[in-house]
Amino acid sequence: MKLVQRLLAGSVTKLTRVACIFALLGLALMSYSIIDPRAIPVITAMSVGHAFGISAFACYLLAIVLDIRGVDQARSPSTKSSVE
């Protein structure tokens, strides 16, 4: 349950930034495998690069779910005062 509490405490902005970093790392590995099409870079891109891509997608989906549930709005007192 500790992981769930950490994820709920994290903000949507942080999750989106982590998703962008993972996506850029995966894109860099896959691009390098196109530039250097030997066996090791291609295998690395297919395993590690795809793991980065899946992690980025999962972080982005979690950020969307947390945003829809309104976790950030419930914690932020400034949002309540601006709505009223």
N, CA, C and O atoms as a GROMACS GRO file, in nm:
protein
  336
    1MET      N    1   0.081  -0.120   0.000
    1MET     CA    2   0.000   0.000   0.000
    1MET      C    3   0.085   0.126   0.000
    1MET      O    4   0.036   0.235  -0.030
    2LYS      N    5   0.211   0.111   0.034
    2LYS     CA    6   0.298   0.227   0.037
    2LYS      C    7   0.314   0.288  -0.102
    2LYS      O    8   0.320   0.410  -0.117
    3LEU      N    9   0.322   0.203  -0.204
    3LEU     CA   10   0.336   0.251  -0.341
    3LEU      C   11   0.213   0.328  -0.386
    3LEU      O   12   0.225   0.431  -0.452
    4VAL      N   13   0.096   0.280  -0.350
    4VAL     CA   14  -0.028   0.348  -0.386
    4VAL      C   15  -0.036   0.485  -0.320
    4VAL      O   16  -0.078   0.582  -0.383
    5GLN      N   17   0.004   0.493  -0.194
    5GLN     CA   18   0.003   0.622  -0.124
    5GLN      C   19   0.102   0.719  -0.186
    5GLN      O   20   0.073   0.839  -0.195
    6ARG      N   21   0.217   0.670  -0.227
    6ARG     CA   22   0.315   0.757  -0.294
    6ARG      C   23   0.261   0.809  -0.426
    6ARG      O   24   0.278   0.926  -0.459
    7LEU      N   25   0.196   0.720  -0.502
    7LEU     CA   26   0.142   0.762  -0.631
    7LEU      C   27   0.030   0.863  -0.613
    7LEU      O   28   0.019   0.960  -0.689
    8LEU      N   29  -0.054   0.842  -0.513
    8LEU     CA   30  -0.163   0.937  -0.489
    8LEU      C   31  -0.111   1.070  -0.438
    8LEU      O   32  -0.172   1.174  -0.463
    9ALA      N   33   0.002   1.068  -0.366
    9ALA     CA   34   0.059   1.192  -0.315
    9ALA      C   35   0.132   1.270  -0.424
    9ALA      O   36   0.146   1.391  -0.413
   10GLY      N   37   0.180   1.201  -0.528
   10GLY     CA   38   0.251   1.267  -0.637
   10GLY      C   39   0.156   1.348  -0.722
   10GLY      O   40   0.038   1.314  -0.737
   11SER      N   41   0.207   1.455  -0.777
   11SER     CA   42   0.120   1.541  -0.856
   11SER      C   43   0.116   1.494  -1.001
   11SER      O   44   0.202   1.419  -1.046
   12VAL      N   45   0.016   1.538  -1.071
   12VAL     CA   46  -0.002   1.504  -1.211
   12VAL      C   47   0.112   1.562  -1.295
   12VAL      O   48   0.157   1.500  -1.391
   13THR      N   49   0.157   1.681  -1.259
   13THR     CA   50   0.267   1.744  -1.332
   13THR      C   51   0.395   1.662  -1.322
   13THR      O   52   0.465   1.645  -1.422
   14LYS      N   53   0.426   1.610  -1.205
   14LYS     CA   54   0.546   1.528  -1.188
   14LYS      C   55   0.536   1.400  -1.269
   14LYS      O   56   0.633   1.359  -1.333
   15LEU      N   57   0.419   1.336  -1.267
   15LEU     CA   58   0.401   1.214  -1.345
   15LEU      C   59   0.414   1.241  -1.495
   15LEU      O   60   0.470   1.159  -1.568
   16THR      N   61   0.363   1.354  -1.540
   16THR     CA   62   0.374   1.388  -1.681
   16THR      C   63   0.519   1.414  -1.719
   16THR      O   64   0.562   1.374  -1.827
   17ARG      N   65   0.594   1.480  -1.632
   17ARG     CA   66   0.736   1.503  -1.659
   17ARG      C   67   0.814   1.372  -1.664
   17ARG      O   68   0.900   1.354  -1.750
   18VAL      N   69   0.784   1.282  -1.573
   18VAL     CA   70   0.851   1.151  -1.573
   18VAL      C   71   0.816   1.076  -1.701
   18VAL      O   72   0.903   1.010  -1.760
   19ALA      N   73   0.692   1.084  -1.745
   19ALA     CA   74   0.651   1.019  -1.869
   19ALA      C   75   0.727   1.076  -1.988
   19ALA      O   76   0.767   1.002  -2.078
   20CYS      N   77   0.746   1.207  -1.990
   20CYS     CA   78   0.822   1.270  -2.099
   20CYS      C   79   0.967   1.226  -2.099
   20CYS      O   80   1.025   1.200  -2.205
   21ILE      N   81   1.027   1.218  -1.982
   21ILE     CA   82   1.166   1.174  -1.972
   21ILE      C   83   1.181   1.030  -2.019
   21ILE      O   84   1.272   0.999  -2.095
   22PHE      N   85   1.092   0.942  -1.974
   22PHE     CA   86   1.096   0.802  -2.019
   22PHE      C   87   1.078   0.793  -2.171
   22PHE      O   88   1.148   0.716  -2.237
   23ALA      N   89   0.986   0.871  -2.226
   23ALA     CA   90   0.961   0.866  -2.370
   23ALA      C   91   1.083   0.915  -2.448
   23ALA      O   92   1.118   0.857  -2.552
   24LEU      N   93   1.147   1.019  -2.400
   24LEU     CA   94   1.266   1.069  -2.469
   24LEU      C   95   1.382   0.970  -2.462
   24LEU      O   96   1.457   0.955  -2.558
   25LEU      N   97   1.397   0.904  -2.348
   25LEU     CA   98   1.502   0.802  -2.337
   25LEU      C   99   1.476   0.685  -2.431
   25LEU      O  100   1.568   0.637  -2.498
   26GLY      N  101   1.354   0.640  -2.436
   26GLY     CA  102   1.319   0.532  -2.528
   26GLY      C  103   1.337   0.572  -2.673
   26GLY      O  104   1.384   0.493  -2.755
   27LEU      N  105   1.299   0.695  -2.705
   27LEU     CA  106   1.316   0.745  -2.842
   27LEU      C  107   1.463   0.756  -2.878
   27LEU      O  108   1.501   0.726  -2.991
   28ALA      N  109   1.546   0.798  -2.784
   28ALA     CA  110   1.690   0.808  -2.810
   28ALA      C  111   1.750   0.671  -2.838
   28ALA      O  112   1.831   0.655  -2.930
   29LEU      N  113   1.712   0.572  -2.758
   29LEU     CA  114   1.763   0.437  -2.782
   29LEU      C  115   1.718   0.382  -2.917
   29LEU      O  116   1.796   0.319  -2.988
   30MET      N  117   1.592   0.404  -2.951
   30MET     CA  118   1.543   0.352  -3.078
   30MET      C  119   1.604   0.427  -3.196
   30MET      O  120   1.629   0.367  -3.300
   31SER      N  121   1.627   0.555  -3.180
   31SER     CA  122   1.691   0.632  -3.287
   31SER      C  123   1.836   0.588  -3.306
   31SER      O  124   1.884   0.578  -3.419
   32TYR      N  125   1.904   0.560  -3.198
   32TYR     CA  126   2.042   0.514  -3.208
   32TYR      C  127   2.050   0.379  -3.280
   32TYR      O  128   2.145   0.353  -3.353
   33SER      N  129   1.950   0.295  -3.260
   33SER     CA  130   1.952   0.166  -3.328
   33SER      C  131   1.929   0.181  -3.478
   33SER      O  132   1.970   0.095  -3.556
   34ILE      N  133   1.866   0.288  -3.520
   34ILE     CA  134   1.850   0.315  -3.664
   34ILE      C  135   1.982   0.368  -3.722
   34ILE      O  136   2.019   0.333  -3.834
   35ILE      N  137   2.051   0.451  -3.646
   35ILE     CA  138   2.179   0.507  -3.692
   35ILE      C  139   2.287   0.399  -3.695
   35ILE      O  140   2.366   0.394  -3.789
   36ASP      N  141   2.290   0.313  -3.594
   36ASP     CA  142   2.389   0.206  -3.584
   36ASP      C  143   2.315   0.072  -3.583
   36ASP      O  144   2.285   0.020  -3.476
   37PRO      N  145   2.286   0.015  -3.701
   37PRO     CA  146   2.201  -0.105  -3.706
   37PRO      C  147   2.272  -0.237  -3.679
   37PRO      O  148   2.240  -0.338  -3.741
   38ARG      N  149   2.368  -0.237  -3.589
   38ARG     CA  150   2.430  -0.364  -3.550
   38ARG      C  151   2.338  -0.436  -3.452
   38ARG      O  152   2.234  -0.383  -3.415
   39ALA      N  153   2.376  -0.556  -3.412
   39ALA     CA  154   2.289  -0.641  -3.331
   39ALA      C  155   2.264  -0.584  -3.190
   39ALA      O  156   2.149  -0.577  -3.146
   40ILE      N  157   2.370  -0.544  -3.122
   40ILE     CA  158   2.355  -0.500  -2.982
   40ILE      C  159   2.267  -0.374  -2.970
   40ILE      O  160   2.178  -0.373  -2.885
   41PRO      N  161   2.289  -0.268  -3.050
   41PRO     CA  162   2.199  -0.152  -3.037
   41PRO      C  163   2.053  -0.184  -3.070
   41PRO      O  164   1.961  -0.129  -3.009
   42VAL      N  165   2.031  -0.272  -3.167
   42VAL     CA  166   1.894  -0.308  -3.202
   42VAL      C  167   1.828  -0.388  -3.090
   42VAL      O  168   1.711  -0.364  -3.056
   43ILE      N  169   1.901  -0.483  -3.033
   43ILE     CA  170   1.847  -0.562  -2.922
   43ILE      C  171   1.821  -0.473  -2.801
   43ILE      O  172   1.720  -0.488  -2.732
   44THR      N  173   1.913  -0.380  -2.775
   44THR     CA  174   1.894  -0.286  -2.662
   44THR      C  175   1.770  -0.199  -2.684
   44THR      O  176   1.692  -0.177  -2.593
   45ALA      N  177   1.755  -0.150  -2.806
   45ALA     CA  178   1.638  -0.067  -2.836
   45ALA      C  179   1.508  -0.146  -2.823
   45ALA      O  180   1.407  -0.094  -2.777
   46MET      N  181   1.513  -0.272  -2.864
   46MET     CA  182   1.390  -0.353  -2.859
   46MET      C  183   1.353  -0.393  -2.717
   46MET      O  184   1.236  -0.416  -2.689
   47SER      N  185   1.450  -0.402  -2.629
   47SER     CA  186   1.418  -0.442  -2.491
   47SER      C  187   1.410  -0.320  -2.398
   47SER      O  188   1.305  -0.293  -2.341
   48VAL      N  189   1.518  -0.250  -2.384
   48VAL     CA  190   1.521  -0.136  -2.290
   48VAL      C  191   1.438  -0.020  -2.343
   48VAL      O  192   1.367   0.045  -2.267
   49GLY      N  193   1.448   0.007  -2.472
   49GLY     CA  194   1.371   0.118  -2.531
   49GLY      C  195   1.222   0.097  -2.519
   49GLY      O  196   1.148   0.191  -2.490
   50HIS      N  197   1.177  -0.025  -2.542
   50HIS     CA  198   1.034  -0.052  -2.528
   50HIS      C  199   0.991  -0.050  -2.381
   50HIS      O  200   0.878  -0.011  -2.350
   51ALA      N  201   1.079  -0.090  -2.292
   51ALA     CA  202   1.046  -0.080  -2.148
   51ALA      C  203   1.028   0.066  -2.108
   51ALA      O  204   0.938   0.100  -2.032
   52PHE      N  205   1.116   0.154  -2.160
   52PHE     CA  206   1.100   0.297  -2.134
   52PHE      C  207   0.968   0.348  -2.193
   52PHE      O  208   0.899   0.428  -2.129
   53GLY      N  209   0.933   0.304  -2.311
   53GLY     CA  210   0.809   0.346  -2.374
   53GLY      C  211   0.685   0.301  -2.298
   53GLY      O  212   0.590   0.377  -2.282
   54ILE      N  213   0.687   0.178  -2.252
   54ILE     CA  214   0.575   0.126  -2.173
   54ILE      C  215   0.563   0.200  -2.040
   54ILE      O  216   0.453   0.230  -1.994
   55SER      N  217   0.678   0.229  -1.978
   55SER     CA  218   0.677   0.304  -1.852
   55SER      C  219   0.623   0.446  -1.873
   55SER      O  220   0.547   0.496  -1.791
   56ALA      N  221   0.661   0.508  -1.983
   56ALA     CA  222   0.611   0.642  -2.014
   56ALA      C  223   0.459   0.640  -2.033
   56ALA      O  224   0.388   0.727  -1.983
   57PHE      N  225   0.412   0.540  -2.105
   57PHE     CA  226   0.268   0.528  -2.129
   57PHE      C  227   0.193   0.504  -1.998
   57PHE      O  228   0.086   0.561  -1.976
   58ALA      N  229   0.249   0.420  -1.912
   58ALA     CA  230   0.184   0.392  -1.784
   58ALA      C  231   0.181   0.517  -1.695
   58ALA      O  232   0.080   0.543  -1.630
   59CYS      N  233   0.290   0.593  -1.691
   59CYS     CA  234   0.292   0.716  -1.611
   59CYS      C  235   0.190   0.817  -1.665
   59CYS      O  236   0.123   0.885  -1.587
   60TYR      N  237   0.180   0.826  -1.796
   60TYR     CA  238   0.086   0.920  -1.855
   60TYR      C  239  -0.058   0.879  -1.827
   60TYR      O  240  -0.141   0.964  -1.795
   61LEU      N  241  -0.087   0.751  -1.838
   61LEU     CA  242  -0.222   0.704  -1.806
   61LEU      C  243  -0.257   0.727  -1.659
   61LEU      O  244  -0.369   0.766  -1.626
   62LEU      N  245  -0.160   0.703  -1.571
   62LEU     CA  246  -0.183   0.726  -1.429
   62LEU      C  247  -0.208   0.875  -1.402
   62LEU      O  248  -0.293   0.910  -1.321
   63ALA      N  249  -0.134   0.961  -1.470
   63ALA     CA  250  -0.156   1.106  -1.455
   63ALA      C  251  -0.296   1.144  -1.501
   63ALA      O  252  -0.361   1.229  -1.439
   64ILE      N  253  -0.343   1.084  -1.609
   64ILE     CA  254  -0.478   1.112  -1.657
   64ILE      C  255  -0.583   1.066  -1.556
   64ILE      O  256  -0.679   1.138  -1.528
   65VAL      N  257  -0.564   0.945  -1.503
   65VAL     CA  258  -0.660   0.893  -1.406
   65VAL      C  259  -0.664   0.980  -1.281
   65VAL      O  260  -0.771   1.011  -1.229
   66LEU      N  261  -0.546   1.020  -1.232
   66LEU     CA  262  -0.542   1.105  -1.113
   66LEU      C  263  -0.603   1.241  -1.140
   66LEU      O  264  -0.668   1.298  -1.053
   67ASP      N  265  -0.585   1.294  -1.260
   67ASP     CA  266  -0.643   1.423  -1.294
   67ASP      C  267  -0.795   1.414  -1.304
   67ASP      O  268  -0.866   1.504  -1.260
   68ILE      N  269  -0.844   1.305  -1.361
   68ILE     CA  270  -0.989   1.287  -1.371
   68ILE      C  271  -1.051   1.271  -1.232
   68ILE      O  272  -1.158   1.324  -1.205
   69ARG      N  273  -0.984   1.197  -1.145
   69ARG     CA  274  -1.036   1.177  -1.010
   69ARG      C  275  -1.029   1.303  -0.927
   69ARG      O  276  -1.096   1.313  -0.824
   70GLY      N  277  -0.949   1.400  -0.970
   70GLY     CA  278  -0.941   1.527  -0.898
   70GLY      C  279  -0.854   1.523  -0.775
   70GLY      O  280  -0.881   1.593  -0.678
   71VAL      N  281  -0.749   1.441  -0.777
   71VAL     CA  282  -0.662   1.429  -0.661
   71VAL      C  283  -0.590   1.560  -0.634
   71VAL      O  284  -0.579   1.600  -0.518
   72ASP      N  285  -0.541   1.627  -0.738
   72ASP     CA  286  -0.470   1.752  -0.718
   72ASP      C  287  -0.563   1.863  -0.669
   72ASP      O  288  -0.523   1.945  -0.586
   73GLN      N  289  -0.686   1.866  -0.717
   73GLN     CA  290  -0.778   1.970  -0.674
   73GLN      C  291  -0.820   1.950  -0.529
   73GLN      O  292  -0.844   2.048  -0.458
   74ALA      N  293  -0.828   1.826  -0.485
   74ALA     CA  294  -0.869   1.800  -0.347
   74ALA      C  295  -0.760   1.840  -0.249
   74ALA      O  296  -0.791   1.880  -0.136
   75ARG      N  297  -0.633   1.831  -0.288
   75ARG     CA  298  -0.523   1.865  -0.198
   75ARG      C  299  -0.491   2.014  -0.200
   75ARG      O  300  -0.439   2.066  -0.101
   76SER      N  301  -0.520   2.081  -0.309
   76SER     CA  302  -0.477   2.218  -0.326
   76SER      C  303  -0.582   2.316  -0.271
   76SER      O  304  -0.694   2.321  -0.322
   77PRO      N  305  -0.547   2.395  -0.167
   77PRO     CA  306  -0.645   2.490  -0.114
   77PRO      C  307  -0.664   2.611  -0.205
   77PRO      O  308  -0.768   2.676  -0.200
   78SER      N  309  -0.565   2.643  -0.290
   78SER     CA  310  -0.577   2.758  -0.378
   78SER      C  311  -0.681   2.734  -0.486
   78SER      O  312  -0.742   2.830  -0.534
   79THR      N  313  -0.702   2.611  -0.526
   79THR     CA  314  -0.802   2.580  -0.628
   79THR      C  315  -0.943   2.606  -0.574
   79THR      O  316  -1.030   2.655  -0.647
   80LYS      N  317  -0.965   2.572  -0.449
   80LYS     CA  318  -1.098   2.593  -0.391
   80LYS      C  319  -1.133   2.741  -0.383
   80LYS      O  320  -1.247   2.778  -0.408
   81SER      N  321  -1.036   2.826  -0.348
   81SER     CA  322  -1.065   2.967  -0.336
   81SER      C  323  -1.086   3.032  -0.471
   81SER      O  324  -1.161   3.129  -0.482
   82SER      N  325  -1.020   2.981  -0.577
   82SER     CA  326  -1.037   3.042  -0.708
   82SER      C  327  -1.168   3.000  -0.773
   82SER      O  328  -1.220   3.071  -0.859
   83VAL      N  329  -1.222   2.885  -0.733
   83VAL     CA  330  -1.348   2.837  -0.789
   83VAL      C  331  -1.464   2.916  -0.731
   83VAL      O  332  -1.560   2.944  -0.802
   84GLU      N  333  -1.456   2.950  -0.606
   84GLU     CA  334  -1.568   3.018  -0.539
   84GLU      C  335  -1.585   3.159  -0.582
   84GLU      O  336  -1.675   3.228  -0.533
   0.00000   0.00000   0.00000
